[in-house]
Amino acid sequence: MNNSVKRELLDYLEDSIQEETITNDNIEDWHYHLFNEDFYIIGHYEAEMWLKEHDVSAWKAIQTVQEYQMDQFGKVDLYPNPENVVNMLVYIYGDELFGEANADSIEELEEFINQNQ
């Protein structure tokens, strides 16, 4: 994950804390609520622009998604459009961020965000 994506997702985490989308009461579901409950990016054009804005090639995004799927599920699903690829990519990056944060509370997550912005 490049720095611009990481900064954007850290801002997204921070906003989600402020909006109380994620709280100490739903720690086990943080990743689900932020990266799986709804699309992060809606629309093919918006997804293409997101890739361009963050200097992520479509091929690199597809490769990252396919490698993740092989590692996690032993098979690769096809993602026929930019919207699906970007949303799966953000899902993966969100998983990486939460793993890196290793936070057991909102306070620890906020500390991680502050240290990485």
PEHU-V366574 format. One record per residue. D_FIRST is the distance of its C-alpha to the first C-alpha in Angstrom with 2 decimals. Layout:
BEGIN
{{D_FIRST} {D_FIRST}}
END
This chain:
BEGIN
{{0.00} {3.77} {6.69} {8.36} {6.38} {6.50} {10.06} {10.99} {10.29} {12.08} {14.82} {15.05} {15.61} {18.12} {19.89} {20.14} {21.80} {24.15} {25.06} {25.60} {23.61} {22.47} {25.12} {26.45} {28.48} {25.69} {23.25} {23.21} {22.16} {19.42} {16.67} {19.32} {20.49} {17.24} {15.35} {18.26} {21.46} {20.91} {18.74} {15.98} {16.81} {20.37} {21.65} {20.85} {21.14} {18.95} {16.16} {16.72} {16.73} {13.46} {11.82} {14.02} {13.46} {9.74} {10.67} {9.11} {12.05} {13.67} {14.24} {10.70} {10.05} {13.37} {12.84} {9.87} {12.21} {15.18} {14.05} {13.23} {16.60} {18.46} {17.37} {18.20} {21.08} {22.39} {22.35} {20.37} {21.13} {21.16} {19.43} {21.84} {20.36} {17.34} {17.77} {17.51} {14.49} {12.46} {13.90} {13.14} {9.46} {9.48} {11.74} {9.51} {6.67} {9.92} {11.31} {8.79} {9.44} {13.09} {13.25} {12.10} {14.52} {17.25} {19.36} {22.78} {23.76} {22.82} {23.93} {21.55} {18.61} {19.87} {20.14} {16.52} {15.55} {18.11} {17.02} {13.43} {14.38}}
END
